[in-house]
Amino acid sequence: MNAPTYPINVFWSAEDGAWVADVPDLPFCSATGDTPHDAVAEVEVAIEAWLDAAQSSGRPVPAPSARLARA
């Protein structure tokens, strides 16, 4: 089974001194990294954990809000 692909926002946070990757469709699902790539890699792990926790607790899992093009 393929996991849904959620949009990820990546931005520099001067306050944190790091790149932030945020998943707007999944509340409180974000991660930081030294590079944009690191932040995205970390948030991909966070997405899996978020989805696992939602499923195990019976919470609804939202569908991705945007359809992403695949190459």
N, C-alpha and C positions, 0 to 999 in steps of 0.2 A: 504494500500500500504506500503510495506517495503522499507525503505530508503536503498540506496546502502551502503555497508560496505567499508569504505576507510582505507587503511593502515595508521597506526599512528606510528611515531617514537618518542620514549621517551628517554630523556637523561638529565643528570645533567648539569646545567649551573652555573659555578662558578661566572661568571660575574653577573648573575641575583640572585644568591643565592637561586635557586629554581629548581625544576624539570620542564622540558619543554616537552610538547606533541605537535608535529608538524604533519600536514597533507600535505605531499608533493604534492598530486594531486590537492589541493585547495590553490591557491596562498594566502599568508598572513593569513592562517588559523592555529593558534597556541594558546596555553594557557599554563599557569604555575600553579604549585601547590607545597605545602609543601612536598607531597609524590608523587611517580609515579601514584598511584591510583587517587589522587586528580587532577593531571594534566590531566589524561585521562578523568575523569568525566567532567572537565571544557571544554576540547576540543570537547567532544561529543555535548555539548551545542553550542559551536562555529560552529561546522559542520552544525547543524540544521539552525543556523542563516545565515551562508554563503549560504546554498542551498536556503533558503527562499528569501534572497536578490537577488540571481542570477535569480531565477524564476520570481520574481516580476519586475525586470528590463529588462527581456528578454535576459539576457546573457546565453550562453550555459553552461550546467552543464557537467563537464567531467565525464566519466566513471571511476570507480576505476582501478588503474593500475595493481593491483595484485589480483588474486583470493585467497581468504582466506579460509582455511579449517575450517569447523564447526564440533564441537564435537558431 
